[in-house]
Amino acid sequence: MVDNTQEDVTCTLDIVSHSSAQTQRLGMRLGDLLRGGELLLLEGQLGSGKTTFTQGLAMGMGISELVSSPTFTLLKEYAGQTLTQAGLPPQHGPALYHFDLYRLDDPEEILDLGFEGYFYDGSGVCVVEWADKAAELWSDGHLSIRLKSMSETKRSLLLTATGTRYCELLRQFQKNTYATASS
């Protein structure tokens, strides 16, 4: 699972989902582990399950608002869940910033729109659909999720973590989902 080369730590996990409900549950399990500052890059053809996975992420983060693809707006923001504990002031969970780069022609447009601030501010969780359209912009630390249709209902999810923080996140996700790692 781990390929150690000084600062270039990469881990992978290959999972097969047999339904959209299972894809959503996988997203929920990952979303439950997110604390803010994560960059998740989703790749896959139309209909491969990117938005379904993101809906699960939002549920796992405690976001009850319906998540839909931001294809025409490029970005949709979802407020983090308000967490309350007896005797403590309310705290807010991380916001979800859901990007869709499908309609982008030039990666520089992301910079022109000022979106890079979202990717590196560290407070929210950034999920970028069609992230491959701006591959040169992503930092060393991120989690890539490539979704691929295998049949009408079956999906392959290849998760590739780059950086120590993301490898640890992927290990915890694997532990929580009882999935097997690929080398």
C-alpha positions as CSV (number, residue, x, y, z in Angstrom):
1,M,0.0,0.0,0.0
2,V,2.8,2.5,0.7
3,D,5.6,3.6,-1.7
4,N,8.1,5.6,0.4
5,T,10.5,7.9,-1.4
6,Q,11.6,10.7,1.0
7,E,8.8,13.3,0.8
8,D,6.8,11.6,-2.0
9,V,4.6,9.2,-0.1
10,T,1.9,7.6,-2.1
11,C,-0.7,5.1,-1.1
12,T,-3.5,3.5,-3.1
13,L,-6.7,1.6,-2.4
14,D,-8.9,-0.1,-5.0
15,I,-12.6,-0.7,-4.2
16,V,-15.5,-2.0,-6.2
17,S,-18.9,-0.6,-5.5
18,H,-21.9,-2.6,-6.6
19,S,-24.6,0.1,-6.4
20,S,-25.0,3.9,-6.2
21,A,-26.1,3.3,-2.5
22,Q,-22.8,1.6,-1.8
23,T,-20.9,4.4,-3.6
24,Q,-22.7,6.9,-1.4
25,R,-21.9,4.8,1.8
26,L,-18.2,4.8,0.9
27,G,-18.4,8.6,0.6
28,M,-20.1,8.7,4.0
29,R,-17.3,6.7,5.6
30,L,-14.7,9.0,4.1
31,G,-16.7,12.1,5.0
32,D,-16.8,11.0,8.6
33,L,-13.0,11.2,8.8
34,L,-12.6,14.7,7.3
35,R,-11.8,17.6,9.6
36,G,-11.2,20.5,7.2
37,G,-8.3,21.4,5.0
38,E,-8.6,18.3,2.8
39,L,-8.4,18.4,-1.0
40,L,-10.2,15.6,-2.8
41,L,-9.8,15.3,-6.6
42,L,-12.5,13.3,-8.4
43,E,-12.0,12.0,-11.9
44,G,-14.2,9.8,-14.1
45,Q,-16.5,10.0,-17.1
46,L,-20.1,11.3,-17.0
47,G,-22.2,9.1,-14.9
48,S,-19.4,7.4,-13.1
49,G,-20.6,8.4,-9.7
50,K,-18.6,11.5,-8.7
51,T,-21.6,13.5,-7.5
52,T,-23.1,10.4,-5.8
53,F,-19.8,9.9,-3.9
54,T,-19.8,13.6,-3.0
55,Q,-23.3,13.3,-1.6
56,G,-22.1,10.6,0.7
57,L,-19.1,12.7,1.8
58,A,-21.5,15.5,2.7
59,M,-23.7,13.1,4.7
60,G,-20.6,11.7,6.5
61,M,-19.6,15.3,7.4
62,G,-23.1,15.9,8.9
63,I,-24.3,18.2,6.1
64,S,-28.0,17.6,5.6
65,E,-28.4,19.9,2.6
66,L,-29.0,18.1,-0.7
67,V,-25.8,18.1,-2.7
68,S,-26.0,18.5,-6.5
69,S,-23.5,18.9,-9.2
70,P,-22.3,22.5,-9.6
71,T,-21.7,22.0,-13.4
72,F,-23.2,25.4,-14.4
73,T,-22.0,27.4,-11.3
74,L,-18.5,25.8,-11.0
75,L,-18.8,26.0,-7.1
76,K,-21.4,25.2,-4.5
77,E,-20.7,25.9,-0.8
78,Y,-22.3,23.8,1.9
79,A,-22.1,25.1,5.5
80,G,-20.5,22.8,8.1
81,Q,-22.6,21.1,10.7
82,T,-23.1,22.9,14.0
83,L,-21.8,20.6,16.8
84,T,-23.1,21.0,20.3
85,Q,-21.8,19.4,23.5
86,A,-23.3,20.0,27.0
87,G,-21.5,22.9,28.7
88,L,-19.4,23.9,25.7
89,P,-20.1,26.6,23.1
90,P,-21.3,25.4,19.7
91,Q,-18.6,24.5,17.2
92,H,-18.9,24.3,13.5
93,G,-17.7,21.4,11.4
94,P,-15.9,22.1,8.2
95,A,-17.7,23.5,5.2
96,L,-17.8,21.5,1.9
97,Y,-16.7,23.3,-1.2
98,H,-17.9,21.3,-4.2
99,F,-16.3,22.3,-7.5
100,D,-17.1,21.0,-11.0
101,L,-14.5,21.9,-13.7
102,Y,-16.3,20.1,-16.5
103,R,-17.1,23.4,-18.4
104,L,-13.6,24.8,-17.9
105,D,-11.4,25.2,-21.0
106,D,-8.3,26.5,-19.4
107,P,-6.9,25.7,-15.9
108,E,-5.9,29.4,-15.5
109,E,-9.6,30.2,-15.3
110,I,-9.5,28.7,-11.8
111,L,-6.9,31.2,-10.8
112,D,-8.7,34.1,-12.5
113,L,-11.8,33.3,-10.5
114,G,-9.8,33.2,-7.2
115,F,-10.6,29.6,-6.4
116,E,-7.1,28.7,-5.3
117,G,-7.8,30.3,-2.0
118,Y,-10.4,27.6,-1.3
119,F,-7.9,24.8,-2.0
120,Y,-5.2,26.0,0.4
121,D,-7.1,27.9,3.2
122,G,-7.3,24.8,5.4
123,S,-10.7,25.4,6.9
124,G,-13.1,23.6,4.5
125,V,-13.1,20.4,2.6
126,C,-12.6,20.9,-1.2
127,V,-14.1,18.3,-3.6
128,V,-13.2,18.9,-7.2
129,E,-15.0,17.0,-9.9
130,W,-13.2,16.7,-13.3
131,A,-10.0,17.6,-11.4
132,D,-7.9,16.2,-14.3
133,K,-8.8,19.3,-16.3
134,A,-6.4,21.3,-13.9
135,A,-3.9,18.6,-13.0
136,E,-1.0,21.0,-12.9
137,L,-2.6,23.2,-10.2
138,W,-2.8,20.6,-7.5
139,S,-0.4,20.5,-4.6
140,D,1.6,17.5,-3.4
141,G,-0.9,16.8,-0.7
142,H,-4.3,15.5,-1.8
143,L,-6.5,12.4,-2.3
144,S,-7.4,11.5,-5.9
145,I,-10.4,9.3,-6.5
146,R,-10.8,7.9,-10.0
147,L,-14.3,6.4,-10.6
148,K,-14.9,4.1,-13.5
149,S,-18.1,2.5,-14.7
150,M,-17.8,-1.3,-14.9
151,S,-21.5,-1.9,-15.6
152,E,-24.8,-0.1,-15.2
153,T,-24.5,-0.3,-11.4
154,K,-21.0,-1.4,-10.7
155,R,-18.2,1.2,-10.2
156,S,-14.4,0.9,-9.6
157,L,-13.0,3.5,-7.2
158,L,-9.2,3.9,-7.2
159,L,-8.1,6.1,-4.3
160,T,-4.6,7.5,-4.5
161,A,-3.3,9.5,-1.5
162,T,-0.3,11.8,-2.1
163,G,1.5,12.9,1.1
164,T,1.7,11.5,4.6
165,R,-1.5,13.1,5.9
166,Y,-3.5,11.7,3.0
167,C,-1.9,8.2,3.3
168,E,-3.0,8.2,7.0
169,L,-6.5,9.3,6.0
170,L,-6.6,6.5,3.4
171,R,-5.4,3.9,6.0
172,Q,-8.1,5.0,8.4
173,F,-10.7,4.9,5.6
174,Q,-9.5,1.4,4.7
175,K,-9.8,0.3,8.3
176,N,-13.3,1.7,8.6
177,T,-14.5,0.0,5.4
178,Y,-12.7,-3.3,5.7
179,A,-11.4,-2.9,2.2
180,T,-8.2,-4.5,0.9
181,A,-5.3,-2.4,-0.3
182,S,-3.7,-2.7,-3.7
183,S,0.0,-2.4,-4.1
